[in-house]
Amino acid sequence: MSDMIDMSELKALVGQLLDSGNAAEASAMLMELQALMPENEVILSLLAETRAKLESKSAETIKKMRAMEEVEPGFYDLMQMLGSMAEDEIYNHILSGFNAISPENQAGFEKYLRSYPFWGALDVKNKVYDALRGRACVVKEHREDLIWLYERLADTRSKNVLFAIISSWVNFDYMMLGKYGERELPEYYHHDIFPPRDGEVFVDLGAYVGDSIAQFIKTYGMTYKFIYGYEVASDTFLELEKNLKNVPNIDLRKKAAGAAPGSMFVEFLPDISASFVSDSGESEIEVVCIDDDITEPVSFIKMDIEGGEKDALIGCKRQIRENHPRLAICTYHGYDDIYAIPRLIDEIEPGYKYYMRYHGGDRTPTEYSLLAAWDGDK
């Protein structure tokens, strides 16, 4: 079939369609060709390019809508209220809010925390409310850190996301959380924050089965220079290799990223998508500093490593200071990550602009990320 299609003519046609703003038409044509020739590298590359164009067009529309957003009133009032209350008072307020939500939502929250115990235990039957106590502790002891982050956030959407998360923690405010969840943009790759550029050296810490790398390519096309993917779980790593076997210029490494070289052990949460490293266990894994493991300049780092993000950032100090990579870091693996991770980046290299985006549901505030762009890299 490929002999019947002149690839030079196909490239020229796609180029014309893209230049004339018809990326959707080009994408539809290429998808039909891909169904006939699924392994053709030219078609795959052109399809990635057209998808990136479509992502960019969508992002421009969303950016214009974001420019009209207004800051939700009430953040400083909430911070003032928390400052005037003792920690026990805040805890009792949070517990009252929890008791006021429906039994179904209570059970769903409890089930989630059993699967992902990053925020403390919750066992209503036995009156164990450590997860709620943790909320009270962080908003009381780190109120100034939350205000610092709010004032450092670079756009209105980010401020509203942070306010929505804190309001959910304290008041079980689901409406604001649902209002500012992203529904149309990929989790880490926002064109208004990280616009397309050629020659990216992309590092994915917590590559899982390759979904975030595939989304990176879909969003930005085949213009990258090289991709490094790190994953710690053996079975998952096999899936990762299988899923990305046809991706060019990629190096997949079964290693953990940390603050210092050494070895640790892999542990698994009930959800198979979540594994993390600890000091004990059955499956040993090599731990590396990204500064040592990757010698070339890195331009984009994504992290979703189940609570290991702060240590991994310490292991990226040289890359951050010398090369100012774009940073897309999950900050929901523990209550303190929301402020501690931007504080850590600021200690390593001041000058980043901070954004927050929320990709979770409207009941339990997870799946939020800090997106850090070096001032002037656009």
C-alpha positions in Angstrom: 0.0 0.0 0.0 2.8 2.4 0.9 4.2 2.0 -2.6 1.0 3.5 -4.0 1.4 6.7 -1.9 4.1 9.2 -2.6 5.3 10.2 0.8 6.8 13.5 -0.5 3.5 14.5 -1.9 1.7 13.5 1.3 4.1 15.6 3.4 3.5 18.6 1.0 -0.3 18.1 1.2 -0.3 17.9 5.0 1.9 21.0 5.1 -0.5 22.9 3.0 -3.5 21.9 5.2 -1.7 22.9 8.3 -0.5 26.2 6.9 -4.1 27.0 5.9 -5.5 26.2 9.3 -7.1 22.8 8.4 -5.3 20.6 10.9 -8.6 18.7 11.6 -8.9 17.8 8.0 -5.2 16.7 7.9 -5.7 14.6 11.0 -8.8 12.8 9.7 -7.0 11.9 6.4 -3.9 10.7 8.3 -5.9 8.6 10.7 -7.5 6.8 7.7 -4.0 6.2 6.3 -2.7 5.0 9.6 -5.5 2.4 9.8 -4.2 1.0 6.5 -0.5 1.4 7.3 -0.2 1.3 11.1 3.6 1.0 11.2 4.4 3.7 8.6 6.8 6.1 10.3 6.1 9.0 8.0 2.4 8.8 8.6 2.9 8.5 12.4 5.2 11.5 12.4 2.8 13.6 10.4 -0.1 12.5 12.6 1.8 13.6 15.7 2.5 16.9 14.1 -1.2 17.5 13.2 -2.4 16.5 16.6 0.1 19.0 18.2 -1.4 21.7 16.0 -4.9 20.8 17.1 -3.7 20.8 20.8 -2.2 24.3 20.2 -5.4 25.6 18.6 -7.5 24.3 21.5 -5.1 25.7 24.0 -5.3 29.2 22.4 -9.1 29.1 22.7 -8.8 28.1 26.4 -6.1 30.7 27.0 -8.5 33.5 25.8 -11.2 32.1 28.0 -8.8 32.1 31.0 -7.9 35.7 30.4 -11.5 36.6 31.3 -11.5 34.6 34.6 -11.8 36.5 37.8 -10.1 35.7 41.1 -12.6 33.9 43.5 -13.2 36.2 46.5 -12.6 34.8 50.0 -9.1 33.3 50.1 -7.7 35.9 52.5 -10.8 35.7 54.6 -10.4 32.0 54.9 -6.7 32.4 55.8 -7.7 35.0 58.5 -10.3 32.7 59.9 -7.7 29.9 60.2 -5.2 32.2 61.8 -7.7 33.1 64.5 -8.5 29.5 65.4 -6.6 26.9 67.4 -5.6 23.7 65.6 -8.2 21.7 67.6 -10.9 24.2 66.6 -10.0 23.8 63.0 -10.0 20.0 63.3 -13.5 20.1 64.9 -14.7 22.3 62.1 -13.4 19.9 59.5 -14.8 16.9 61.3 -18.2 18.6 61.5 -18.0 19.2 57.7 -17.1 15.6 57.1 -20.0 14.4 59.2 -22.4 16.6 57.3 -21.7 15.1 53.9 -23.6 12.1 52.7 -22.7 8.6 53.9 -22.0 7.6 50.3 -19.4 10.4 50.0 -17.9 9.5 53.4 -17.6 5.9 52.3 -16.0 6.9 49.0 -13.5 9.1 50.8 -12.6 6.4 53.3 -12.2 3.8 50.5 -9.9 6.2 48.5 -7.7 6.7 51.6 -7.4 3.0 52.1 -6.1 2.6 48.6 -3.8 5.6 48.7 -2.7 6.2 52.3 -0.6 9.3 51.7 -2.8 11.6 53.8 -3.3 9.5 56.9 -5.9 6.9 58.1 -9.6 7.3 58.1 -11.8 4.7 59.7 -15.3 6.0 60.6 -16.4 2.9 62.4 -13.5 3.0 64.8 -13.4 6.8 64.9 -10.0 7.2 63.4 -9.7 10.6 61.6 -6.0 11.0 61.1 -6.5 12.3 57.6 -8.7 15.1 58.8 -6.4 15.9 61.6 -3.6 16.2 59.0 -5.6 18.8 57.1 -6.1 20.9 60.3 -2.4 20.7 61.1 -1.2 21.8 57.7 -3.5 24.7 57.3 -2.7 25.9 60.8 1.0 25.4 60.9 1.7 26.3 57.3 -0.8 29.0 56.7 1.9 31.5 55.8 3.4 29.0 53.3 0.0 28.7 51.7 -0.3 32.5 51.5 3.2 32.7 50.0 2.3 30.2 47.3 -1.0 31.9 46.5 0.9 35.2 46.0 3.5 33.5 43.9 1.1 31.8 41.5 1.3 33.4 38.1 -2.3 33.4 36.9 -5.9 33.6 38.0 -6.7 30.0 37.3 -3.8 28.9 39.6 -5.0 31.0 42.5 -8.5 29.7 42.1 -7.3 26.1 42.0 -5.3 26.6 45.2 -8.3 28.2 46.9 -10.6 25.4 45.8 -8.3 22.8 47.2 -7.9 24.5 50.6 -11.6 25.2 50.7 -12.3 21.5 50.0 -9.9 20.5 52.8 -11.5 22.8 55.4 -15.1 23.2 54.3 -15.7 20.2 52.0 -16.5 22.7 49.3 -17.1 20.5 46.3 -18.6 23.1 44.0 -15.4 25.2 43.6 -13.3 22.1 43.2 -15.4 20.9 40.3 -15.5 24.4 38.8 -11.8 24.6 38.3 -11.0 21.1 37.2 -9.5 20.8 33.7 -11.6 18.8 31.3 -10.0 19.6 27.9 -6.3 19.9 28.4 -3.7 17.1 29.1 -2.5 16.8 32.7 1.0 18.2 32.4 1.3 19.7 29.0 -0.5 23.1 28.8 0.4 25.2 25.8 -0.3 28.4 27.6 2.3 27.6 30.2 4.6 25.3 28.2 4.2 26.3 24.5 5.7 24.0 21.8 9.4 24.2 21.1 11.8 22.1 19.1 14.6 19.9 20.6 13.1 19.1 24.0 15.0 16.6 26.2 12.1 15.2 28.1 12.5 13.2 31.3 9.5 11.3 32.7 9.9 10.1 36.3 7.0 7.7 36.9 6.5 6.7 33.3 4.1 3.9 34.2 3.1 2.1 31.0 4.0 5.0 28.7 0.8 7.0 28.8 2.4 10.3 29.8 5.1 10.0 27.2 2.5 9.2 24.6 0.6 12.3 25.6 3.7 14.4 25.5 4.3 13.3 21.9 0.6 13.8 21.0 0.7 17.3 22.5 4.0 18.5 21.0 4.6 16.2 18.0 7.8 14.6 17.0 9.9 17.7 17.4 11.7 16.5 20.6 15.4 15.6 20.7 15.3 12.7 23.2 13.1 11.1 25.8 14.1 9.4 29.1 11.6 7.3 30.9 12.0 6.0 34.5 9.8 3.3 36.1 10.4 1.1 39.1 7.9 -1.7 38.9 9.1 -4.7 36.9 5.8 -5.8 35.4 4.9 -2.2 34.6 8.3 -1.7 33.0 7.7 -4.6 30.6 4.4 -2.9 29.5 6.2 0.4 29.2 8.8 -1.2 26.8 6.1 -2.9 24.8 4.0 0.2 24.4 6.8 2.4 23.3 8.8 0.0 21.2 8.3 2.1 18.1 9.0 5.5 19.6 12.3 6.8 18.3 15.1 8.5 20.4 14.0 7.1 23.7 15.8 5.5 26.6 13.7 3.6 29.2 15.4 2.9 32.5 14.3 0.6 35.4 15.6 2.9 38.1 14.2 5.1 40.8 15.1 8.8 41.0 16.2 10.1 44.4 18.3 12.6 46.3 21.4 10.4 46.4 22.6 7.2 44.6 22.0 3.9 46.3 19.3 1.2 46.4 15.8 0.9 47.9 12.9 -1.5 47.6 9.7 -1.3 45.6 6.3 -1.4 47.4 2.9 -1.5 45.8 -0.3 0.1 46.7 -3.7 -1.7 46.2 -4.1 0.2 42.9 -1.6 -1.4 40.4 -0.9 2.0 38.9 0.8 3.1 42.1 4.2 1.8 43.3 6.8 3.6 45.4 10.2 3.0 46.9 10.9 2.5 50.6 13.6 1.3 53.0 12.4 -2.3 53.1 10.6 -4.8 50.9 11.2 -7.7 48.5 12.1 -6.1 45.2 15.3 -4.1 45.2 15.8 -1.2 42.8 18.7 1.1 41.9 18.3 4.7 43.0 20.0 7.4 41.0 20.3 11.2 40.9 19.1 12.5 37.6 22.1 14.9 37.7 24.4 11.8 37.6 22.3 9.6 35.3 21.7 12.0 32.5 24.7 14.0 31.3 23.1 16.1 28.6 21.1 19.2 29.3 17.5 18.4 30.2 14.7 20.8 29.2 11.5 19.3 30.6 11.0 17.1 33.7 7.7 15.5 34.7 7.3 13.7 38.1 4.6 11.5 39.4 6.4 9.1 41.8 4.0 8.6 44.7 5.7 10.8 47.3 9.2 10.7 46.1 9.1 14.0 44.3 11.0 16.1 46.8 14.0 13.7 46.9 14.0 13.5 43.1 14.0 17.3 42.8 17.1 17.3 45.1 18.7 14.9 42.7 18.0 17.3 39.8 19.6 20.4 41.4 22.4 20.7 38.8 20.0 20.3 35.9 17.6 22.9 37.4 20.3 25.4 38.1 22.2 25.1 34.8 19.4 24.4 32.3 16.1 25.6 33.9 14.0 22.8 32.6 10.2 23.0 32.6 8.9 21.2 35.7 5.5 19.4 35.9 5.4 18.0 39.4 2.5 16.2 41.2 2.0 17.9 44.6 -0.8 15.8 46.1 1.1 12.9 47.6 0.8 14.3 51.1 -0.7 17.5 52.4 2.6 19.4 52.7 3.7 18.8 49.1 1.4 21.6 47.9 3.7 24.2 49.4 6.9 22.3 50.1 7.7 21.5 46.5 7.5 25.1 45.2 9.5 26.1 48.3 12.1 23.5 47.4 12.3 24.7 43.8 12.7 28.2 45.0 15.6 27.2 47.2 17.3 25.4 44.4 16.8 28.1 41.8 14.7 31.3 42.4 13.2 32.7 39.2 10.6 30.1 38.2 7.0 31.1 37.6 4.5 28.8 39.3 1.1 27.6 38.1 -1.3 25.0 39.5 -3.7 22.9 37.5 -6.3 20.4 38.8 -7.2 17.2 36.9 -9.1 15.3 39.6 -12.7 14.9 40.5 -15.0 17.1 42.5 -15.1 15.0 45.7 -11.5 14.2 46.7 -8.9 16.8 45.8 -6.1 14.8 44.2 -4.4 14.9 40.7 -3.2 18.5 41.1 0.2 19.6 39.8 2.6 22.4 40.1 3.8 23.6 36.6 7.0 25.6 36.9 8.2 27.6 33.9 11.5 29.5 33.9 10.8 33.2 33.5 11.7 34.0 29.9 11.7 30.4 28.5 8.7 31.0 26.3 
